[in-house]
Amino acid sequence: MVKQIKIIVEKHPDGYVAYPLGLKGVVVGEGDTYEEAFTDIKSAIQFHVETFGCEVLEADAPVLEAFIAETGVSV
């Protein structure tokens, strides 16, 4: 079975960071290029599912859309 998962990939000055939406737990991938980060997150997701089981896939509430918002915080 293949489960489609939405992935966010962020470009930073020192590389790329990727993370999935709709998984229980924290899963992060990284790389010097977009492709490296994407490959890393795919591997990390597979490891996460193998380690914790299919329950980490939130089948009851699939992510339909993702939005980027901004807020201020006191520092």
TIRO-2110 file (N, C-alpha, C; in Angstrom, 1 decimal):
// TIRO-2110
0.8, -1.2, 0.0, N, 1, A
0.0, 0.0, 0.0, CA, 1, A
0.9, 1.2, 0.0, C, 1, A
0.5, 2.2, -0.8, N, 2, A
1.2, 3.5, -0.8, CA, 2, A
0.3, 4.6, -0.2, C, 2, A
0.8, 5.3, 0.7, N, 3, A
0.1, 6.4, 1.4, CA, 3, A
0.7, 7.7, 0.9, C, 3, A
-0.1, 8.6, 0.4, N, 4, A
0.4, 9.9, 0.0, CA, 4, A
0.5, 10.8, 1.2, C, 4, A
1.6, 11.5, 1.4, N, 5, A
1.9, 12.4, 2.5, CA, 5, A
2.3, 13.7, 2.0, C, 5, A
1.8, 14.8, 2.4, N, 6, A
2.2, 16.1, 2.1, CA, 6, A
3.5, 16.4, 2.8, C, 6, A
4.5, 17.0, 2.1, N, 7, A
5.8, 17.3, 2.7, CA, 7, A
6.0, 18.8, 2.5, C, 7, A
6.5, 19.5, 3.6, N, 8, A
7.0, 20.9, 3.5, CA, 8, A
8.5, 20.8, 3.4, C, 8, A
9.0, 21.6, 2.5, N, 9, A
10.5, 21.7, 2.3, CA, 9, A
10.8, 23.2, 2.4, C, 9, A
11.7, 23.5, 3.4, N, 10, A
12.1, 24.9, 3.6, CA, 10, A
13.5, 25.0, 3.1, C, 10, A
13.8, 26.2, 2.4, N, 11, A
15.2, 26.5, 2.0, CA, 11, A
15.7, 27.5, 3.0, C, 11, A
16.9, 27.1, 3.6, N, 12, A
17.6, 28.0, 4.6, CA, 12, A
18.9, 28.3, 4.0, C, 12, A
19.6, 29.3, 4.6, N, 13, A
21.0, 29.7, 4.1, CA, 13, A
22.0, 28.5, 4.1, C, 13, A
21.8, 27.6, 5.0, N, 14, A
22.8, 26.5, 5.1, CA, 14, A
22.2, 25.2, 4.6, C, 14, A
21.1, 25.2, 3.9, N, 15, A
20.6, 23.9, 3.4, CA, 15, A
19.1, 23.9, 3.4, C, 15, A
18.5, 22.7, 3.3, N, 16, A
17.1, 22.5, 3.2, CA, 16, A
16.6, 21.6, 4.4, C, 16, A
15.4, 21.9, 4.9, N, 17, A
14.8, 21.1, 5.9, CA, 17, A
13.4, 20.7, 5.4, C, 17, A
13.1, 19.4, 5.7, N, 18, A
11.8, 18.9, 5.2, CA, 18, A
11.1, 18.2, 6.4, C, 18, A
9.7, 18.3, 6.4, N, 19, A
8.9, 17.6, 7.4, CA, 19, A
7.6, 17.3, 6.8, C, 19, A
7.0, 16.2, 7.2, N, 20, A
5.7, 15.8, 6.7, CA, 20, A
4.5, 16.4, 7.5, C, 20, A
3.4, 16.5, 6.9, N, 21, A
2.2, 16.9, 7.6, CA, 21, A
1.3, 15.7, 7.8, C, 21, A
0.6, 15.7, 8.9, N, 22, A
-0.4, 14.6, 9.2, CA, 22, A
0.2, 13.3, 9.8, C, 22, A
1.4, 13.4, 10.3, N, 23, A
1.9, 12.2, 11.0, CA, 23, A
2.0, 12.5, 12.5, C, 23, A
1.7, 11.5, 13.3, N, 24, A
1.9, 11.6, 14.8, CA, 24, A
3.3, 11.5, 15.1, C, 24, A
3.9, 12.4, 15.8, N, 25, A
5.3, 12.4, 16.2, CA, 25, A
6.1, 13.4, 15.4, C, 25, A
7.3, 13.5, 15.6, N, 26, A
8.2, 14.4, 14.9, CA, 26, A
9.1, 13.7, 14.0, C, 26, A
9.1, 14.1, 12.7, N, 27, A
9.9, 13.5, 11.7, CA, 27, A
10.5, 14.7, 10.9, C, 27, A
11.8, 14.7, 10.7, N, 28, A
12.5, 15.8, 10.0, CA, 28, A
13.6, 15.2, 9.1, C, 28, A
13.7, 15.8, 8.0, N, 29, A
14.8, 15.4, 7.0, CA, 29, A
15.6, 16.7, 6.7, C, 29, A
16.8, 16.5, 6.3, N, 30, A
17.6, 17.7, 5.9, CA, 30, A
18.6, 17.3, 4.8, C, 30, A
19.1, 18.3, 4.1, N, 31, A
20.1, 18.1, 3.1, CA, 31, A
20.7, 19.4, 2.5, C, 31, A
21.7, 19.3, 1.8, N, 32, A
22.3, 20.5, 1.1, CA, 32, A
21.5, 20.9, -0.1, C, 32, A
20.7, 20.0, -0.6, N, 33, A
19.9, 20.3, -1.8, CA, 33, A
18.4, 19.9, -1.5, C, 33, A
17.5, 20.4, -2.3, N, 34, A
16.1, 20.0, -2.2, CA, 34, A
16.0, 18.5, -2.3, C, 34, A
16.7, 17.9, -3.3, N, 35, A
16.6, 16.5, -3.5, CA, 35, A
17.1, 15.7, -2.3, C, 35, A
18.2, 16.1, -1.8, N, 36, A
18.7, 15.4, -0.6, CA, 36, A
17.8, 15.5, 0.6, C, 36, A
17.2, 16.6, 0.8, N, 37, A
16.2, 16.8, 1.9, CA, 37, A
15.0, 15.9, 1.7, C, 37, A
14.5, 15.9, 0.4, N, 38, A
13.3, 15.1, 0.1, CA, 38, A
13.6, 13.6, 0.3, C, 38, A
14.8, 13.1, -0.2, N, 39, A
15.2, 11.7, 0.0, CA, 39, A
15.3, 11.4, 1.5, C, 39, A
15.9, 12.3, 2.2, N, 40, A
16.1, 12.1, 3.7, CA, 40, A
14.7, 12.0, 4.4, C, 40, A
13.8, 12.8, 4.0, N, 41, A
12.5, 12.8, 4.7, CA, 41, A
11.7, 11.5, 4.4, C, 41, A
11.8, 11.1, 3.1, N, 42, A
11.1, 9.9, 2.7, CA, 42, A
11.7, 8.7, 3.6, C, 42, A
13.0, 8.6, 3.7, N, 43, A
13.6, 7.6, 4.5, CA, 43, A
13.2, 7.7, 6.0, C, 43, A
13.2, 8.9, 6.5, N, 44, A
12.8, 9.1, 7.9, CA, 44, A
11.3, 8.8, 8.2, C, 44, A
10.5, 9.0, 7.2, N, 45, A
9.0, 8.6, 7.4, CA, 45, A
8.9, 7.1, 7.4, C, 45, A
9.6, 6.5, 6.5, N, 46, A
9.6, 5.0, 6.4, CA, 46, A
10.1, 4.4, 7.7, C, 46, A
11.2, 4.9, 8.3, N, 47, A
11.7, 4.5, 9.5, CA, 47, A
10.7, 4.7, 10.7, C, 47, A
10.0, 5.9, 10.7, N, 48, A
9.1, 6.2, 11.7, CA, 48, A
7.9, 5.2, 11.7, C, 48, A
7.4, 4.9, 10.5, N, 49, A
6.3, 4.0, 10.4, CA, 49, A
6.7, 2.6, 10.8, C, 49, A
7.9, 2.1, 10.4, N, 50, A
8.4, 0.8, 10.7, CA, 50, A
8.6, 0.7, 12.2, C, 50, A
9.0, 1.8, 12.9, N, 51, A
9.3, 1.8, 14.3, CA, 51, A
8.0, 1.9, 15.1, C, 51, A
7.1, 2.7, 14.8, N, 52, A
5.9, 3.0, 15.6, CA, 52, A
4.6, 2.4, 15.1, C, 52, A
4.6, 1.9, 13.9, N, 53, A
3.5, 1.3, 13.3, CA, 53, A
2.6, 2.2, 12.5, C, 53, A
1.7, 1.7, 11.8, N, 54, A
0.8, 2.5, 10.9, CA, 54, A
-0.1, 3.5, 11.6, C, 54, A
-0.2, 3.3, 12.9, N, 55, A
-1.0, 4.2, 13.7, CA, 55, A
-0.5, 5.7, 13.6, C, 55, A
0.8, 5.9, 13.3, N, 56, A
1.3, 7.2, 13.1, CA, 56, A
0.7, 8.0, 11.9, C, 56, A
0.2, 7.2, 11.0, N, 57, A
-0.5, 7.8, 9.9, CA, 57, A
-1.9, 8.2, 10.3, C, 57, A
-2.2, 9.5, 10.3, N, 58, A
-3.5, 9.9, 10.8, CA, 58, A
-4.6, 9.8, 9.7, C, 58, A
-5.0, 8.6, 9.5, N, 59, A
-6.0, 8.3, 8.4, CA, 59, A
-7.4, 8.9, 8.7, C, 59, A
-7.7, 9.2, 9.9, N, 60, A
-9.0, 9.8, 10.3, CA, 60, A
-9.1, 11.2, 9.8, C, 60, A
-8.0, 11.9, 9.9, N, 61, A
-8.0, 13.4, 9.6, CA, 61, A
-6.9, 13.7, 8.6, C, 61, A
-7.1, 13.4, 7.3, N, 62, A
-6.1, 13.7, 6.3, CA, 62, A
-5.9, 15.2, 6.2, C, 62, A
-4.7, 15.7, 5.9, N, 63, A
-4.4, 17.1, 5.6, CA, 63, A
-4.9, 17.4, 4.2, C, 63, A
-5.8, 18.3, 4.1, N, 64, A
-6.4, 18.6, 2.8, CA, 64, A
-5.6, 19.8, 2.2, C, 64, A
-5.2, 20.7, 3.1, N, 65, A
-4.5, 21.9, 2.6, CA, 65, A
-3.5, 22.3, 3.7, C, 65, A
-2.5, 23.0, 3.3, N, 66, A
-1.5, 23.6, 4.2, CA, 66, A
-1.4, 25.1, 4.0, C, 66, A
-1.3, 25.9, 5.0, N, 67, A
-1.2, 27.3, 4.9, CA, 67, A
0.1, 27.8, 5.6, C, 67, A
0.6, 28.9, 5.1, N, 68, A
1.7, 29.5, 5.8, CA, 68, A
1.2, 30.8, 6.4, C, 68, A
1.4, 31.0, 7.7, N, 69, A
1.0, 32.2, 8.4, CA, 69, A
2.2, 32.7, 9.1, C, 69, A
2.0, 33.9, 9.6, N, 70, A
3.1, 34.6, 10.3, CA, 70, A
2.5, 35.3, 11.6, C, 70, A
3.2, 35.3, 12.7, N, 71, A
2.8, 35.9, 13.9, CA, 71, A
4.0, 36.5, 14.6, C, 71, A
3.8, 37.4, 15.5, N, 72, A
4.9, 38.0, 16.2, CA, 72, A
4.9, 37.4, 17.6, C, 72, A
6.1, 37.3, 18.2, N, 73, A
6.3, 36.8, 19.5, CA, 73, A
7.3, 37.8, 20.3, C, 73, A
7.1, 38.0, 21.5, N, 74, A
7.9, 38.8, 22.4, CA, 74, A
9.2, 38.1, 22.6, C, 74, A
10.3, 38.9, 22.4, N, 75, A
11.6, 38.3, 22.7, CA, 75, A
12.4, 39.2, 23.6, C, 75, A
END
